Amino acid sequence: MPKPPAFADVLAARDLLSGYLPATPMWSYPLLDAVAGTTVHVKHENAQPVGAFKVRGGLTLLSGLTPAQRARGLVTYSTGNHAQSLAYACAAFGASCTVVMPETVPEAKARAASALGAEVVLHGPDMGAAQERAEQLAADGDRHLVSPGDTPALLAGVGTLYLELFEARPDLDAVVVPVGSGTGAAAACLVAAELAPDCRVIAVQSSAAPAAHDSWREGVCVRRPNRTTVEGLATGRGFTLPQHVMRSQLADFHLVSDQQIAAAQRLLAGHAHTLAEGAGAAALAAVLARPQEFTGQRVAVVCTGGNASAGDIAALGEGTARDGGVTLDGGAALREGAASDEDPTTDEGAASAPRG
């Protein structure tokens, strides 16, 4: 397993990124607070130049490579935001970038990576197949293979998000972070341990792709079916490095259904003026699903990205009374919990830590 970054690495990444990225805003919204029954601070990583938080990690990684490593070129695999992050960073540092994406990704996400200069290879039905193809391409061309989860520099770069968050709000009771590979939640754990040790870091994943959640609860990395429609959460296995960090420091890990995530997207659009992709709304969905856990507290949710698909955007106007937790009724649809057709592994949010 790669060695996890230290807090000093996150501080160094902030110094580097100050020349590339301004701090992103964090706001609370009265209408959203009224629905949640708590003060919700939304960290707007959707405001990044690629529309997602991962650009922090991409730039940090490229800055630490030698000229010879950059000259070899980079290969990675992604469902979208990591692809754009690495393409953006490679363009900034003059390195070639190849991204393998599942054939099922929205066309707009593939076009976005290509527009940033990456060579996009569509391969296979899911991330597992895309990973195998990326590994083959890297080996055949002697190029630098970048894992979206098990690369310490990515985690260190993402940690700068939480430096901004905790320095702005050192009094938070909880921060809720969506999980695909887990770099965001792991980075939150590292920074919270230094700046806000009393703040609970809580992860959330789609119940239709629970590999990271189950890996954390079981204490070992496992594979699970990946049936979610939320691309940013669509991973079928746990990643060793972020799981190692989360295992010792994460307070809890929840599941929400894709339906709850979609309702949270509508809520962010209507009450927080925010276009969020599914992964970017998952943290809010978790808060609204468990009012007994968060009511009356100071909670931050990370809107990790705003790269909503055409289908996501069209669905914003399709809310019904059922998912009108978007009205000021306390978010009933979002609280239907994980006991849905999408979630056969009902997670009641038990706070017990994983074993092992």
C-alpha positions in Angstrom: 0.0 0.0 0.0 1.3 3.5 -0.8 2.2 5.6 2.3 -0.6 8.0 3.3 0.2 11.7 3.0 0.9 13.6 6.2 -0.7 16.8 7.2 2.5 18.6 6.1 1.9 17.3 2.6 -1.6 18.9 2.6 -0.1 22.2 3.7 2.5 22.0 1.0 -0.2 21.3 -1.6 -2.0 24.4 -0.5 1.1 26.5 -1.1 1.3 25.0 -4.6 -2.4 25.3 -5.5 -2.5 29.0 -4.4 -0.9 29.8 -7.7 -3.6 27.9 -9.7 -6.9 27.8 -7.8 -8.7 30.4 -5.5 -10.5 29.1 -2.4 -14.0 27.9 -3.2 -16.9 29.5 -1.4 -19.0 28.0 1.4 -22.5 29.3 2.1 -25.5 28.4 4.1 -29.0 29.0 2.8 -32.1 29.8 5.0 -34.5 27.7 3.0 -32.2 24.7 3.0 -31.6 25.1 6.7 -35.4 25.1 7.2 -35.8 21.8 5.4 -32.9 20.2 7.2 -33.7 21.4 10.6 -30.0 22.3 11.1 -27.5 24.8 9.8 -26.0 23.4 6.6 -22.9 24.9 5.2 -22.4 23.9 1.5 -18.8 23.8 0.3 -19.0 24.7 -3.4 -16.4 22.6 -5.2 -18.8 22.8 -8.2 -17.1 26.2 -8.6 -13.8 24.7 -9.7 -12.6 25.2 -13.3 -13.4 21.6 -14.2 -16.6 21.7 -12.1 -15.3 19.3 -9.4 -12.9 19.0 -6.4 -10.6 16.5 -8.0 -8.7 19.2 -9.9 -6.9 19.9 -6.6 -5.4 16.4 -6.6 -4.5 16.4 -10.3 -2.5 19.6 -10.1 -0.7 18.4 -6.9 0.2 15.2 -8.6 1.6 16.7 -11.7 3.6 19.3 -9.8 5.4 16.5 -8.0 6.4 14.4 -11.0 9.8 14.8 -12.6 10.2 16.1 -16.1 11.1 12.6 -17.2 7.9 11.2 -15.7 5.8 13.9 -17.3 7.5 13.2 -20.7 6.4 9.6 -20.5 2.7 10.6 -20.3 0.0 9.5 -17.9 -2.8 7.0 -18.2 -5.7 6.7 -15.8 -9.3 5.4 -15.6 -12.4 7.4 -14.6 -16.1 7.9 -14.8 -15.7 11.6 -15.4 -14.4 14.1 -12.8 -11.0 12.4 -12.2 -10.6 12.3 -16.0 -11.1 16.1 -16.3 -8.9 16.7 -13.3 -5.9 14.8 -14.8 -6.5 16.2 -18.3 -6.6 19.8 -16.9 -3.4 19.2 -14.8 -1.5 17.5 -17.7 -2.4 20.4 -20.0 -1.0 22.9 -17.3 2.3 20.9 -17.1 2.7 20.0 -20.7 2.2 16.2 -20.3 0.1 13.9 -22.5 -2.9 12.2 -20.9 -4.9 9.1 -21.8 -8.1 8.4 -19.9 -10.0 5.1 -20.2 -13.7 5.5 -19.4 -16.5 3.0 -19.3 -18.6 2.9 -22.5 -21.6 3.8 -20.3 -20.4 7.3 -19.3 -22.4 10.2 -20.5 -21.1 11.5 -23.8 -20.7 15.0 -22.3 -18.2 13.8 -19.7 -16.1 12.1 -22.4 -16.2 15.2 -24.5 -15.2 17.4 -21.5 -12.0 15.3 -20.9 -11.2 15.4 -24.6 -11.7 19.2 -24.8 -9.1 19.5 -22.1 -6.6 17.7 -24.2 -6.9 14.1 -23.1 -7.1 11.1 -25.4 -10.3 9.4 -24.3 -10.6 5.6 -24.7 -14.1 4.1 -24.2 -13.8 0.6 -23.0 -16.0 -1.9 -21.2 -19.2 -1.7 -19.1 -17.8 -0.4 -15.8 -14.8 0.9 -14.0 -13.3 -2.6 -13.5 -13.0 -3.1 -17.2 -11.7 0.4 -17.7 -9.0 -0.1 -15.1 -7.8 -3.3 -16.8 -7.6 -1.5 -20.1 -5.7 1.5 -18.6 -3.2 -0.8 -17.0 -2.6 -2.5 -20.3 -2.1 0.8 -22.1 0.3 2.0 -19.5 2.4 -1.1 -19.6 2.5 -1.2 -23.4 3.5 2.4 -23.7 5.7 2.7 -20.6 3.5 5.4 -19.3 2.8 6.5 -15.7 -0.4 4.8 -14.5 -2.5 6.9 -12.0 -4.9 5.2 -9.7 -7.8 7.5 -8.9 -7.9 6.2 -5.3 -4.4 4.8 -4.4 -2.3 7.8 -5.3 -1.1 9.8 -2.2 -0.6 13.1 -4.1 -4.2 13.1 -5.1 -5.3 12.7 -1.5 -2.9 15.4 -0.3 -4.3 17.8 -3.0 -7.9 17.1 -2.0 -7.0 17.8 1.6 -6.7 21.5 0.7 -10.4 21.6 0.4 -10.7 20.7 4.1 -8.1 23.2 5.1 -10.4 25.9 3.7 -13.5 24.3 5.2 -12.2 23.9 8.8 -10.4 27.3 8.8 -13.6 29.0 7.8 -15.8 27.0 10.2 -13.7 25.5 13.1 -16.9 25.0 15.2 -18.5 22.3 12.9 -20.1 19.3 14.6 -20.0 17.2 11.4 -18.8 17.2 7.8 -20.4 14.8 5.3 -18.5 13.7 2.3 -19.6 11.6 -0.7 -17.4 8.6 -1.6 -16.4 7.1 -4.9 -12.8 6.0 -4.5 -12.7 7.6 -1.0 -10.0 10.2 -1.4 -12.3 13.0 -0.3 -13.4 11.3 2.9 -9.9 10.2 3.7 -8.5 13.7 3.2 -11.2 15.1 5.4 -10.2 12.6 8.1 -6.5 13.7 7.9 -7.3 17.4 8.1 -10.0 17.1 10.8 -7.6 15.2 13.1 -5.3 18.3 13.1 -7.8 21.2 12.9 -11.1 19.9 14.2 -10.7 16.7 16.2 -14.2 17.0 17.7 -15.8 17.2 14.3 -17.3 14.0 13.0 -16.3 13.0 9.5 -19.1 11.0 7.9 -19.0 9.3 4.5 -21.9 8.6 2.2 -22.2 6.3 -0.8 -25.0 5.1 -3.1 -26.7 2.0 -1.9 -26.6 0.8 -5.5 -22.7 0.8 -5.4 -21.7 0.1 -1.8 -18.2 -1.2 -2.2 -16.4 1.5 -0.2 -19.1 1.4 2.5 -18.9 -2.3 2.8 -15.1 -2.3 2.7 -15.0 0.2 5.6 -17.5 -1.8 7.7 -15.8 -5.1 7.0 -12.3 -3.8 7.5 -11.0 -5.2 4.2 -11.3 -4.0 0.7 -14.2 -5.8 -1.1 -15.9 -5.8 -4.4 -19.6 -5.2 -4.8 -22.1 -4.8 -7.7 -22.1 -1.4 -9.2 -25.6 -0.5 -10.3 -25.8 3.2 -9.4 -26.7 5.8 -12.0 -24.6 8.4 -10.1 -21.3 8.4 -12.1 -19.2 10.0 -9.4 -20.1 7.2 -6.9 -19.9 4.4 -9.5 -17.0 2.3 -8.1 -17.2 -1.5 -7.6 -14.3 -2.0 -5.2 -12.7 -0.4 -2.2 -9.3 1.4 -2.6 -6.6 0.5 -0.2 -5.1 3.9 0.6 -8.3 5.8 1.4 -9.8 2.8 3.2 -6.7 2.6 5.4 -7.1 6.3 6.5 -10.9 6.1 6.9 -10.7 2.9 8.9 -9.0 4.6 11.9 -10.6 8.0 11.7 -14.0 8.0 10.0 -16.9 8.5 12.4 -19.5 6.7 10.3 -20.5 5.7 6.8 -24.0 5.9 5.5 -25.9 4.7 2.4 -28.5 6.6 0.5 -30.5 5.5 -2.6 -30.1 7.0 -6.0 -33.7 8.3 -5.6 -32.7 10.2 -2.4 -29.7 11.7 -4.2 -31.9 12.9 -7.1 -34.3 14.6 -4.6 -31.3 16.3 -3.0 -30.2 17.6 -6.4 -33.6 19.2 -6.8 -33.4 20.6 -3.3 -30.0 22.2 -4.0 -31.2 23.7 -7.2 -34.4 25.1 -5.7 -33.1 26.2 -2.3 -29.3 26.8 -2.7 -29.1 28.1 -6.3 -26.7 25.2 -7.0 -26.5 22.8 -10.0 -25.0 19.6 -8.5 -24.3 16.3 -10.1 -25.5 13.3 -8.3 -22.3 12.8 -6.2 -22.4 16.5 -5.3 -25.8 16.1 -3.8 -25.2 12.8 -1.9 -23.9 14.5 1.3 -27.1 16.5 1.6 -29.2 13.4 0.9 -27.5 11.7 3.9 -28.2 14.7 6.2 -31.8 14.9 5.3 -32.3 11.1 5.5 -31.3 11.1 9.2 -32.6 14.2 11.0 -32.2 12.6 14.4 -28.4 12.6 13.8 -28.0 16.1 12.6 -30.9 18.3 13.8 -29.7 21.4 15.6 -26.0 20.9 14.7 -23.6 22.8 12.6 -23.0 20.6 9.5 -21.0 21.0 6.4 -21.8 19.1 3.2 -19.4 19.0 0.3 -20.9 19.6 -3.1 -18.1 17.8 -4.8 -19.1 18.6 -8.3 -21.5 20.3 -10.6 -21.0 18.3 -13.8 -24.7 17.3 -14.0 -25.7 15.2 -17.1 -28.4 16.3 -19.5 -30.7 13.8 -17.7 -29.9 15.3 -14.3 -30.8 18.7 -15.6 -34.0 17.6 -17.2 -35.0 15.8 -14.0 -34.7 19.0 -11.9 -38.1 20.0 -13.2 -39.7 16.6 -12.6 -40.1 16.7 -8.8 -43.4 15.4 -7.4 -45.0 15.7 -4.1 -43.4 12.4 -3.2 -39.8 13.7 -3.5 -40.9 17.1 -2.5 -38.8 17.0 0.6 -38.1 20.0 -1.6 -41.0 21.7 0.2 -40.6 22.9 3.8 -41.9 19.6 5.2 -38.6 18.4 6.6 -37.5 16.5 3.5 -39.9 13.5 3.8 -38.9 11.8 0.6 -35.2 12.1 1.5 -35.9 10.4 4.8 -37.4 7.3 3.3 -34.1 5.8 4.2 -32.1 3.1 2.5 -35.0 0.6 2.7 -35.9 0.9 -1.0 -35.8 -1.4 -4.0 -32.3 0.0 -4.7 -31.0 -0.8 -1.2 -31.2 -4.5 -0.2 -28.5 -3.9 2.4 -30.4 -1.4 4.6 -28.0 0.8 6.6 -29.5 2.4 9.6 -26.4 4.5 10.2 -25.0 2.5 13.1 -22.0 4.3 14.5 -20.0 1.2 15.2 -16.5 1.2 13.7 -15.4 -1.6 11.4 -13.3 -4.4 12.6 -9.8 -5.3 11.6 
